[in-house]
């Protein structure tokens, strides 16, 4: 649990390392990132087992998460040699632009996906020539520390990629106030994100925010209803619902509502909540006792529970997959991010009604649209206010495509080619040729 002085020492170390790291030959920087990726790949099972202990993730998810770090590093290893400026036609001279690194990047990682979210920050940041100070969440520091060790083993110079464990109110706040940190990348709650944004304003510090979500899963009558119902549990109960992209609002067209719910109940009751170290596990426990109490508070006795899944006996912060039927969009279970395995189901009548209900939220991170009508799918995709949508799928994240939210779900984009712009400044230089 680092204090302010220790945090400052690490930031200063990263600032000094930046002066040499930014000058490393692009091809050499690319080779180091590829070597780092290869080491992460060779330690996939170790990292996955550590994540099960670290955060209660299912082993299958944890293996994917370690693999995602590898894939992100490999993807951005191509960037150092392709981070091009431009030549712009101008009269009486030559005008060119350079893409230059920012400096020290402070990355603040949440507890729900410790490995991949860390990688989404440090992958493009290192590729663009920046140095990194990474703060994992207080309750899930282990895989971040191990990734830091693997970076050193790969030959990333000391001081370039730093991991510092501590409280957000100490380490995270110092990232915001220390002028040597040129940019903050934060993933977490909207409330904390707003505070970081206010703090960054004092220095006009660059900022990327990925915040809360209350995503809609829209099922039209012309969809493959059986497939949509079979896929719906994973869309919201994966990682015990502790996912900003969780489709925790389920909108079903009235004419197929009963059919969908019959199929959905079967799928929910088959969804395996068990010891996350088992290969068969689809959902593990919640992260802490505090989170368990928070989730319980959203399912009081007077709420209509349509049906629930099961949980194992014995120790663990278990909460069953829970389906609530909602008739009033003002209900807090429908409006607030629960961050647990709870989904609110509501009926809609037509396309306009679906869009209206979907957009009736302060959030706009992700969502799904299920329809066989391609015209409808395009119209609704354009109309729904969210940064990441899937049609006939519940997938939100691909490392080669941009990821981020509308409204109070965040600022900026991570992943894909767009992320590199967030870790560079554009410098414009004009050369007068009339001398």
C-alpha positions as CSV (number, residue, x, y, z in Angstrom):
1,X,0.0,0.0,0.0
2,X,2.2,2.8,-1.3
3,X,2.1,6.3,0.2
4,X,2.4,9.6,-1.7
5,X,6.2,9.8,-1.4
6,X,6.6,6.3,-2.8
7,X,4.1,7.2,-5.6
8,X,6.1,10.3,-6.5
9,X,9.3,8.3,-6.6
10,X,7.8,5.8,-9.1
11,X,6.4,8.6,-11.2
12,X,9.8,10.4,-11.3
13,X,11.5,7.1,-12.2
14,X,9.0,6.8,-15.2
15,X,9.7,10.4,-16.2
16,X,13.4,9.8,-16.3
17,X,13.0,6.5,-18.3
18,X,10.8,8.3,-20.8
19,X,13.7,10.4,-22.1
20,X,15.5,7.2,-23.3
21,X,12.4,5.1,-24.1
22,X,11.0,7.6,-26.6
23,X,14.3,7.5,-28.5
24,X,14.5,3.7,-28.8
25,X,14.5,2.7,-32.5
26,X,10.9,1.9,-33.5
27,X,11.9,-1.6,-34.7
28,X,13.6,-2.4,-31.4
29,X,10.6,-1.2,-29.4
30,X,8.4,-3.4,-31.6
31,X,10.6,-6.4,-30.9
32,X,10.4,-5.8,-27.1
33,X,6.6,-5.7,-27.2
34,X,6.5,-8.9,-29.2
35,X,8.8,-10.6,-26.7
36,X,6.6,-9.4,-23.9
37,X,3.6,-10.8,-25.7
38,X,5.4,-14.2,-26.1
39,X,6.2,-14.3,-22.4
40,X,2.6,-13.6,-21.5
41,X,1.5,-16.4,-23.9
42,X,3.9,-18.9,-22.4
43,X,2.6,-18.0,-18.9
44,X,-1.0,-18.1,-19.9
45,X,-2.0,-20.9,-17.5
46,X,0.0,-19.4,-14.6
47,X,-1.7,-16.0,-15.1
48,X,-5.1,-17.6,-15.5
49,X,-4.8,-19.6,-12.3
50,X,-3.6,-16.5,-10.5
51,X,-6.6,-14.6,-11.7
52,X,-9.0,-17.2,-10.4
53,X,-7.5,-16.6,-6.9
54,X,-7.1,-12.9,-7.5
55,X,-10.7,-12.1,-8.5
56,X,-12.8,-15.2,-8.6
57,X,-13.0,-15.3,-12.4
58,X,-13.9,-18.6,-14.0
59,X,-10.8,-20.4,-15.3
60,X,-12.0,-20.3,-18.9
61,X,-12.5,-16.5,-18.7
62,X,-9.2,-16.0,-17.1
63,X,-7.4,-17.9,-19.9
64,X,-9.1,-15.7,-22.4
65,X,-8.1,-12.6,-20.4
66,X,-4.4,-13.5,-20.3
67,X,-4.7,-14.3,-24.0
68,X,-6.2,-10.9,-24.6
69,X,-3.2,-9.2,-23.0
70,X,-1.0,-11.2,-25.4
71,X,-3.1,-10.2,-28.4
72,X,-3.2,-6.5,-27.5
73,X,0.6,-6.5,-27.1
74,X,1.1,-8.2,-30.5
75,X,-1.4,-5.9,-32.2
76,X,0.3,-2.7,-30.9
77,X,3.8,-4.1,-31.6
78,X,3.1,-3.1,-35.2
79,X,2.5,0.5,-34.2
80,X,6.0,1.8,-33.5
81,X,7.1,1.4,-37.2
82,X,3.7,2.7,-38.5
83,X,3.1,5.7,-36.4
84,X,3.1,8.1,-39.3
85,X,2.7,11.8,-39.6
86,X,1.6,13.6,-42.8
87,X,2.9,15.9,-45.4
88,X,0.3,18.7,-46.1
89,X,0.4,20.8,-49.3
90,X,1.0,24.5,-48.5
91,X,2.1,27.5,-50.5
92,X,5.8,28.6,-50.4
93,X,7.0,25.7,-48.3
94,X,6.6,22.2,-46.8
95,X,4.3,21.3,-43.9
96,X,4.7,18.1,-42.0
97,X,3.2,16.6,-38.8
98,X,4.8,14.3,-36.2
99,X,3.1,11.9,-33.8
100,X,5.0,12.3,-30.5
101,X,4.5,10.5,-27.2
102,X,3.0,12.3,-24.3
103,X,5.3,11.2,-21.5
104,X,4.2,9.4,-18.3
105,X,0.8,7.7,-18.5
106,X,-1.1,6.9,-15.3
107,X,-3.3,3.9,-15.7
108,X,-5.9,3.1,-13.0
109,X,-7.4,-0.4,-13.3
110,X,-10.6,-1.7,-11.8
111,X,-11.1,-5.1,-10.1
112,X,-13.6,-6.6,-12.5
113,X,-11.2,-7.3,-15.4
114,X,-7.7,-6.7,-14.0
115,X,-5.6,-8.1,-16.8
116,X,-7.3,-7.1,-20.1
117,X,-8.1,-3.5,-19.0
118,X,-4.5,-3.0,-17.9
119,X,-3.3,-4.3,-21.3
120,X,-5.7,-1.9,-23.1
121,X,-3.9,0.9,-21.5
122,X,-0.2,-0.1,-21.4
123,X,-0.2,-1.8,-24.8
124,X,-0.8,1.3,-27.0
125,X,0.9,3.6,-24.4
126,X,4.2,1.7,-24.6
127,X,4.0,1.3,-28.4
128,X,3.6,5.0,-28.9
129,X,6.8,5.7,-26.8
130,X,5.3,6.6,-23.5
131,X,6.2,5.2,-20.1
132,X,3.5,3.8,-17.7
133,X,2.7,3.8,-14.0
134,X,-0.1,1.3,-13.4
135,X,-2.2,1.1,-10.3
136,X,-4.3,-2.1,-9.9
137,X,-7.4,-2.2,-7.8
138,X,-6.7,-2.7,-4.1
139,X,-8.4,-6.1,-4.0
140,X,-6.9,-7.5,-7.2
141,X,-3.2,-6.6,-7.5
142,X,-1.6,-9.9,-8.2
143,X,-1.9,-10.4,-11.9
144,X,-0.8,-6.8,-12.5
145,X,2.4,-7.3,-10.4
146,X,3.1,-10.5,-12.3
147,X,2.7,-8.7,-15.7
148,X,5.2,-6.1,-14.5
149,X,7.7,-8.9,-13.7
150,X,7.2,-10.4,-17.2
151,X,7.8,-7.0,-18.8
152,X,11.2,-6.8,-17.1
153,X,12.0,-10.3,-18.1
154,X,11.1,-9.5,-21.7
155,X,13.7,-6.7,-21.6
156,X,11.4,-3.7,-21.2
157,X,13.9,-1.2,-19.5
158,X,13.4,-0.6,-15.8
159,X,11.2,2.4,-15.2
160,X,9.3,2.1,-18.5
161,X,6.5,-0.1,-17.1
162,X,5.8,0.3,-13.4
163,X,3.2,-1.3,-11.2
164,X,2.4,0.4,-7.9
165,X,-0.2,-1.0,-5.5
166,X,-2.2,1.2,-3.2
167,X,-5.4,3.0,-2.5
168,X,-7.1,5.0,-5.1
169,X,-7.5,7.9,-2.7
170,X,-3.7,7.9,-2.3
171,X,-1.9,6.6,-5.4
172,X,-4.7,7.3,-7.9
173,X,-5.2,10.8,-6.6
174,X,-1.5,11.5,-6.8
175,X,-1.5,10.4,-10.5
176,X,-4.0,13.2,-11.0
177,X,-2.2,15.9,-9.1
178,X,1.5,15.1,-10.0
179,X,2.4,17.3,-13.1
180,X,4.8,14.7,-14.4
181,X,1.9,12.4,-15.2
182,X,0.7,13.7,-18.6
183,X,-2.4,11.5,-19.1
184,X,-4.8,9.4,-17.0
185,X,-6.5,6.3,-18.2
186,X,-9.3,5.3,-15.8
187,X,-11.8,2.5,-15.8
188,X,-14.3,2.4,-13.0
189,X,-17.4,4.0,-11.6
190,X,-18.9,7.1,-13.1
191,X,-18.8,8.9,-9.7
192,X,-15.1,8.3,-9.3
193,X,-14.5,9.2,-13.0
194,X,-16.2,12.6,-12.5
195,X,-13.9,13.3,-9.6
196,X,-10.8,12.4,-11.7
197,X,-12.0,14.6,-14.5
198,X,-12.4,17.6,-12.1
199,X,-8.9,17.0,-10.8
200,X,-7.4,16.7,-14.3
201,X,-8.9,20.1,-15.3
202,X,-6.5,22.0,-13.0
203,X,-3.6,20.9,-15.3
204,X,-5.6,20.4,-18.5
205,X,-4.4,16.8,-18.2
206,X,-5.3,14.4,-21.0
207,X,-7.9,11.8,-19.9
208,X,-9.5,8.6,-21.2
209,X,-12.5,7.4,-19.1
210,X,-14.4,4.1,-19.4
211,X,-17.2,4.3,-16.8
212,X,-20.5,2.7,-16.0
213,X,-23.1,1.0,-18.1
214,X,-26.6,-0.2,-18.2
215,X,-26.7,-1.7,-21.6
216,X,-29.8,-2.8,-23.5
217,X,-30.4,-6.2,-25.1
218,X,-33.2,-5.7,-27.6
219,X,-35.1,-8.7,-28.8
220,X,-37.4,-8.1,-31.8
221,X,-40.2,-10.5,-32.8
222,X,-38.4,-11.3,-36.1
223,X,-35.3,-12.5,-34.3
224,X,-34.2,-16.1,-33.8
225,X,-35.9,-16.0,-30.4
226,X,-34.5,-19.4,-29.2
227,X,-30.9,-18.3,-30.0
228,X,-31.3,-14.9,-28.4
229,X,-32.7,-16.5,-25.2
230,X,-29.9,-19.1,-25.1
231,X,-27.3,-16.4,-25.4
232,X,-28.9,-13.9,-23.0
233,X,-27.5,-15.4,-19.7
234,X,-23.9,-14.9,-20.8
235,X,-24.7,-11.4,-21.9
236,X,-25.4,-10.3,-18.3
237,X,-24.3,-13.0,-15.9
238,X,-20.7,-13.5,-17.2
239,X,-18.2,-12.5,-14.5
240,X,-21.2,-12.6,-12.1
241,X,-22.6,-9.5,-13.8
242,X,-19.5,-7.4,-12.8
243,X,-19.1,-6.0,-16.2
244,X,-19.7,-2.4,-17.5
245,X,-20.9,-4.0,-20.8
246,X,-23.4,-6.3,-19.1
247,X,-26.7,-6.3,-21.0
248,X,-28.6,-5.7,-17.7
249,X,-31.7,-4.3,-19.4
250,X,-33.5,-6.9,-21.5
251,X,-36.1,-5.4,-23.9
252,X,-38.4,-7.9,-25.5
253,X,-41.1,-7.2,-28.1
254,X,-44.6,-8.0,-26.6
255,X,-45.6,-10.5,-29.3
256,X,-42.7,-12.9,-28.4
257,X,-42.4,-12.0,-24.8
258,X,-43.8,-15.2,-23.3
259,X,-41.9,-17.4,-25.8
260,X,-38.7,-15.6,-25.0
261,X,-39.1,-15.9,-21.3
262,X,-39.9,-19.6,-21.4
263,X,-36.6,-20.2,-23.3
264,X,-34.7,-17.7,-21.2
265,X,-35.8,-19.5,-18.0
266,X,-34.4,-22.8,-19.3
267,X,-31.1,-21.2,-20.2
268,X,-30.8,-19.4,-16.8
269,X,-31.4,-22.5,-14.9
270,X,-28.7,-24.3,-16.9
271,X,-26.2,-21.5,-16.4
272,X,-23.5,-23.1,-14.2
273,X,-22.6,-21.1,-11.1
274,X,-19.9,-23.1,-9.3
275,X,-16.2,-23.2,-8.2
276,X,-14.5,-20.9,-10.7
277,X,-11.5,-23.2,-10.9
278,X,-13.6,-25.8,-12.7
279,X,-13.5,-25.9,-16.5
280,X,-17.4,-26.2,-16.5
281,X,-18.0,-23.0,-14.5
282,X,-19.8,-20.2,-16.3
283,X,-20.1,-17.9,-13.3
284,X,-18.2,-17.5,-10.0
285,X,-18.7,-15.5,-6.8
286,X,-18.9,-11.8,-6.4
287,X,-15.7,-10.0,-5.6
288,X,-16.3,-9.0,-1.9
289,X,-18.8,-9.2,0.9
290,X,-19.5,-5.5,0.4
291,X,-20.4,-6.1,-3.3
292,X,-22.6,-9.0,-2.3
293,X,-24.6,-6.7,0.1
294,X,-24.9,-4.1,-2.6
295,X,-26.4,-6.6,-5.0
296,X,-28.7,-8.0,-2.4
297,X,-30.0,-4.5,-1.8
298,X,-31.4,-4.4,-5.3
299,X,-33.6,-7.5,-4.9
300,X,-35.9,-6.7,-1.9
301,X,-38.8,-9.0,-1.0
302,X,-41.4,-6.8,-2.8
303,X,-39.6,-7.0,-6.2
304,X,-41.1,-9.4,-8.7
305,X,-38.5,-12.1,-9.4
306,X,-39.4,-14.0,-12.5
307,X,-36.9,-16.8,-11.8
308,X,-33.4,-17.4,-10.6
309,X,-30.5,-19.8,-11.1
310,X,-28.7,-21.7,-8.4
311,X,-25.6,-21.2,-6.4
312,X,-23.3,-23.8,-4.7
313,X,-23.3,-24.3,-0.9
314,X,-20.3,-23.4,1.2
315,X,-18.0,-20.3,1.5
316,X,-18.0,-17.6,-1.2
317,X,-19.8,-14.4,-2.0
318,X,-22.5,-16.2,-4.1
319,X,-25.6,-14.6,-5.6
320,X,-27.8,-16.4,-8.0
321,X,-28.5,-15.3,-11.6
322,X,-31.7,-13.3,-11.1
323,X,-34.3,-12.2,-13.6
324,X,-36.7,-9.4,-12.6
325,X,-39.8,-8.4,-14.5
326,X,-40.1,-4.6,-14.7
327,X,-43.1,-2.5,-15.8
328,X,-42.0,0.9,-14.6
329,X,-38.7,2.4,-16.1
330,X,-38.3,4.5,-13.0
331,X,-37.5,1.5,-10.9
332,X,-33.9,1.6,-9.6
333,X,-33.2,-1.9,-10.7
334,X,-33.9,-0.8,-14.2
335,X,-32.0,2.5,-14.0
336,X,-28.9,2.0,-11.8
337,X,-25.8,-0.1,-12.5
338,X,-26.1,-3.0,-10.1
339,X,-22.8,-4.7,-11.0
340,X,-24.1,-8.1,-10.1
341,X,-26.0,-11.0,-11.8
342,X,-29.3,-9.3,-12.0
343,X,-31.3,-8.4,-15.2
344,X,-34.4,-6.4,-15.6
345,X,-36.8,-7.5,-18.4
346,X,-39.3,-5.1,-19.9
347,X,-41.8,-5.3,-22.8
348,X,-41.8,-2.9,-25.9
349,X,-44.3,-2.6,-28.7
350,X,-42.5,-1.5,-31.8
351,X,-39.2,-0.2,-33.2
352,X,-39.7,3.4,-32.0
353,X,-40.7,2.2,-28.5
354,X,-37.6,0.0,-28.3
355,X,-35.3,2.9,-29.2
356,X,-37.0,5.2,-26.8
357,X,-36.7,2.7,-23.9
358,X,-33.1,1.8,-24.8
359,X,-32.0,5.5,-24.8
360,X,-33.8,6.3,-21.6
361,X,-30.6,6.0,-19.6
362,X,-27.7,8.2,-18.5
363,X,-25.3,5.5,-19.8
364,X,-24.4,4.5,-23.3
365,X,-21.6,1.9,-23.3
366,X,-22.8,-1.2,-25.1
367,X,-25.8,-3.2,-26.2
368,X,-27.2,-5.8,-28.5
369,X,-30.0,-5.9,-31.2
370,X,-31.5,-9.2,-32.2
371,X,-33.4,-9.1,-35.6
372,X,-33.3,-10.9,-38.9
373,X,-34.3,-7.6,-40.7
374,X,-31.1,-6.0,-41.8
375,X,-32.8,-2.7,-42.5
376,X,-34.2,-2.6,-39.0
377,X,-30.8,-3.7,-37.5
378,X,-29.1,-0.7,-39.3
379,X,-31.8,1.8,-38.3
380,X,-31.8,0.8,-34.6
381,X,-28.0,0.6,-34.5
382,X,-27.8,4.2,-35.7
383,X,-30.5,5.3,-33.3
384,X,-29.4,3.7,-30.1
385,X,-27.0,6.0,-28.1
386,X,-24.2,3.6,-27.3
387,X,-20.5,3.3,-28.3
388,X,-20.4,-0.5,-28.9
389,X,-23.3,-2.5,-30.4
390,X,-23.6,-6.0,-31.6
391,X,-26.3,-7.4,-33.9
392,X,-27.4,-11.0,-33.3
393,X,-24.5,-11.2,-30.9
394,X,-23.6,-10.2,-27.3
395,X,-19.9,-9.5,-28.0
396,X,-18.6,-6.1,-27.0
397,X,-14.8,-6.2,-27.2
398,X,-12.4,-6.9,-30.0
399,X,-8.8,-5.7,-29.6
400,X,-8.6,-4.4,-33.2
401,X,-11.8,-2.3,-33.0
402,X,-12.4,0.9,-30.9
403,X,-14.1,0.6,-27.5
404,X,-15.8,3.3,-25.5
405,X,-19.0,4.9,-24.4
406,X,-21.5,7.7,-25.0
407,X,-23.0,10.0,-22.4
408,X,-21.9,9.2,-18.8
409,X,-20.2,6.0,-19.9
410,X,-17.0,7.7,-20.6
411,X,-14.7,9.8,-22.8
412,X,-12.4,8.7,-25.6
413,X,-11.8,5.3,-27.2
414,X,-9.5,2.4,-26.3
415,X,-8.3,-0.5,-28.5
416,X,-8.2,-0.6,-32.3
417,X,-6.3,2.0,-34.4
418,X,-8.0,4.9,-32.6
419,X,-6.3,4.3,-29.3
420,X,-2.8,5.4,-30.5
421,X,-4.1,8.9,-31.1
422,X,-5.0,9.1,-27.4
423,X,-1.3,8.4,-26.5
424,X,0.3,10.9,-28.8
425,X,0.4,14.6,-29.6
426,X,0.3,15.9,-33.1
427,X,3.1,18.4,-33.8
428,X,2.9,20.5,-36.9
429,X,6.1,22.0,-38.5
430,X,6.2,24.4,-41.5
431,X,9.4,24.9,-43.5
432,X,9.7,28.0,-45.6
433,X,11.3,27.2,-48.9
434,X,11.5,30.8,-50.2
435,X,14.9,31.6,-48.7
